[in-house]
Amino acid sequence: MAMRGGLWGGACGVAISLVLLLGLRMAGAAEPPAFTLMLQAGRVSVTARDAPLRDILGAARQQGGFEIRLDAPLESRVSNEVVTTAFQDEAVETALHRLLGVENLVFLYSTDGLVEVRAYGDRLSGSLSSRRQRGEADQAERRVSRSDDEDSVDIVRLQREALRNPDPHARAIALDEMARKGDEALARDTALEVLRRDGDERVLARALTVLSDLERVPLDPILKFAATNRGAYLRVQALELLGEHGREDSRVTALLRTLSRRDPDAEVRESAKALLEDLSEQ
C-alpha cells in the first residue's frame, strides 16, 4: 500500500510539474521571431516571419562583410520594424531595397566588392509594416512604376562604373551621367568616394566638377584633398570649390593663407592669394 502511495505521489508530482511548466511557457514571452538569411556571391535569400528588421540587417552585415549606414529618421524606424517576407537569390542591391523599403540607397564598392551601403530617408509613403500588412514586401516594389525601377537600376549601374570600371574614361563618363540623373545625394557621395580613392587625374577632375555643380558640399574631404600632394590644377580646382562653398568657414581661410605663403607650386600659391582677396572684398 505504501508502494502504491509512493507511485501515486510520484505521478502527482510529475503531473504538477508538467502543469507548472506549461503554465510558465504560456505566461512567459513568446519565442523569438525566426528568420534565415543566406548571402553568397552577392546574392541574398531571406525567409522571415515577424522578425526584427535590425537583426536581419545585422546578419546581412556579418555575412556580406559590408557596413549599412542609415540616416537618423530611418534608423529610428528600423529599430522598431518587424518583417515578414520571403525571397530567393536576389542581388544584394535589390534585396536591401526590398527590406528597407526606400529608394535612395548608395552602394560603395572597392576592388574587393561592396564595402558600404548608405540609406537616406524613406521616400515611399507609409510605414514598412503598414505596406506589408496591405500586401507584403513582394507587392510593395511592384507599386513603383517600371520606369522608376529602370532608373534605380541604371543609377546603381552608373555608380558601380564610376567606382570600379578599370577604364578611367568610363569612370569619368559614369560620373557625368550620374550627375544628370538629378539624385544629388548619390552624385555627391559617389564623387567624394572617387576623391578618396581614385588615382586618375581626369576622373578626379570630373568628380570635382560634379561637386561644384551641387548646392551643398561637405567641406572636410575637399579641404583634405586640396592639402594633399596632387597635381596643381586639381588642387586649384579644389580651392575654387572651397572658395565657392566655404566663404564663411575659418578653416578655408586658414588653408588659403597657408598655401598662399608656403605651397611649393606657384600656380597653387597664386590661386590661393586670389581667392583670399576675393573673400576679403565680400
Stockholm file with secondary structure:
# STOCKHOLM 1.0

chainA/1-282         MAMRGGLWGGACGVAISLVLLLGLRMAGAAEPPAFTLMLQAGRVSVTARDAPLRDILGAARQQGGFEIRLDAPLESRVSNEVVTTAFQDEAVETALHRLLGVENLVFLYSTDGLVEVRAYGDRLSGSLSSRRQRGEADQAERRVSRSDDEDSVDIVRLQREALRNPDPHARAIALDEMARKGDEALARDTALEVLRRDGDERVLARALTVLSDLERVPLDPILKFAATNRGAYLRVQALELLGEHGREDSRVTALLRTLSRRDPDAEVRESAKALLEDLSEQ
#=GR chainA/1-282 SS CHHHHHHHHHHHHHHHHHHHHHHHHHHSCCCCCCEEEEEETTEEEEEEEEEEHHHHHHHHHHHHTCEEEECHHHHHHHTTCEEEEEEEEEEHHHHHHHHHCCSCEEEEEETTEEEEEEECCCCSSSCHHHHHHHHHHHHHGGGSCHHHHHHHHHHHHHHHHHHHCSCHHHHHHHHHHHHHTTCHHHHHHHHHHHHHHCCCHHHHHHHHHHHHTSSCCCHHHHHHHHTSSCCHHHHHHHHHHHHHHCTTCHHHHHHHHHHHHHCSCHHHHHHHHHHHHHHHHC
#=GC SS_cons         CHHHHHHHHHHHHHHHHHHHHHHHHHHSCCCCCCEEEEEETTEEEEEEEEEEHHHHHHHHHHHHTCEEEECHHHHHHHTTCEEEEEEEEEEHHHHHHHHHCCSCEEEEEETTEEEEEEECCCCSSSCHHHHHHHHHHHHHGGGSCHHHHHHHHHHHHHHHHHHHCSCHHHHHHHHHHHHHTTCHHHHHHHHHHHHHHCCCHHHHHHHHHHHHTSSCCCHHHHHHHHTSSCCHHHHHHHHHHHHHHCTTCHHHHHHHHHHHHHCSCHHHHHHHHHHHHHHHHC
//
